[in-house]
Amino acid sequence: MKDHEQLPVTAIKSARGVWLEDFDGNRYIDAISSWWVNLFGHCNPRINDALKQQLDTLEHVMLAGFTHETVIELSERLIALTPDRLQRCFYADNGSSAVEVALKMSFHYWHNLGLHNKKRFISLSNSYHGETLGALSMGNVKLYNDTYGPLMLDTITVKSPDCYYREAGESCHDYSVRIFSEMENALQQHADECCAVIVEPLIQCAGGMRMYDPIYLSMLREACDRYDVHLIADEVAVGFGRTGSLFACEQGSISPDFLCIGKGLTGGYLPLSATLTSEKIYSTFYDDYTNLTGFMHSHSYTGNALGCRAALATLDIFESDNVIENNKIKSAYMRQAVTELEDHPHIAEIRQHGMVLAMEMVKDRTTREAYDWKQRHGLEVYKHGLKNNVLLRPIGDVVYFVPPYIINNDEIDLMARIAIEGINIATAD
């Protein structure tokens, strides 16, 4: 917060499409979709109209002993769209809460089966799953975790398949296969005490947009089945078309035991998340009240009608607008727009999965020596962007694009040009 003594908070007056406008009339391309939530632009007319109609019918009712048409329709559509194993939906307010639901439900499932020793979780190094304590415990980014260490769960951390660390000449596929031995060893050693493995499929977003190959997901699904451990896929950030498929799990041809979704679920309009799971897991909680096996977890705004209506409008756009195929064209154009950075002396890597593209700034490209984090090179890119009509918010020294899907080529060109200028300024010797 003290940064804002020199860099005032930008107050936004209005927004439309990919553009934000402040009270002084300055406009900014929302190149990060307001923290990865906006899919089809601000003030999207179709989502707006759906919400206006919903406001005249029902804004909210609790889902304890009650239900409503909108949440039923959304549940049916999500089950139809997600991988086959997933047949039940539990709603919450945000991504962290969706992860908490998955963690508690996985633990409680094994508890209901009498396997009380299963109470630990496996997660990947450099992972991030949210800020609430259970979700934070699954993460492995020191910036977020270290202060709260004494409060967190005792988890098992396995080396990430992050392809940034592959050997020269080694493909991302081969590296992801090679590094899987770390997960295999962890499962072999700890399966009897583990509830689940949790991963961010394909992209570790808050960990610097680090990426890995889908083969890792395929191998992980097979291993979790073999060792009788649940697989939790945290697609809060990567779901709904971000990685080039509707859900990232599709690229590994897998179905997790739990799928956590949020952010883009409502097109970036309202806080709503969901945890989807299987009928097999649901059935262990379906019991007489006196047996006390029910899942005792609730949120006041569970299945909020307005949030569900925004989600349905978002799914309507996916259904009618050929979004995934159009994104493939835009993602290729986005990659082409930054080709001049391929040989930049301070760019170690340009990486991309679908509509997520990241450029990693380093002190030395040859050795990949990182900058001292205290120098805050990413902040210089951010400031240059604000001066030139683009909202860029690097993660450390990683500059990235996660724009709304409605961005056009001219806007991509502007976004890329300002990012390149910012990188050149930030890395100037």
Secondary structure, 3 states (H helix, E strand, C coil): CHHHHCCCCCCEEEEEECEEEECCCCEEEECCHHHHCCCCCECCHHHHHHHHHHHCCCCCCCCCCCCCHHHHHHHHHHHHHCCCCCCEEEEECCHHHHHHHHHHHHHHHHHHCCCCCCCEEEEECCCCCCCCHHHHHHCCCHHHHHHHHHHCCCCEEECCCCHHHCCCCCCHHHHHHHHHHHHHHHHHHHHHHEEEEEECCCEECCCCCEECCCHHHHHHHHHHHHHCCEEEEECCCCCCCCCCCCCHHHHHCCCCCEEEECHHHHCCCCCCEEEEECHHHHHCCCCCHHHCCCCCCCCCCCCCHHHHHHHHHHHHHHHHCCHHHHHHHHHHHHHHCCHHHCCCCCEEEEEEECCEEEEEECCECCCCECCCHHHCHHHHHHHHHHHCCEECCCECCEEEECCCCCCCHHHHHHHHHHHHHHHHHHCCC
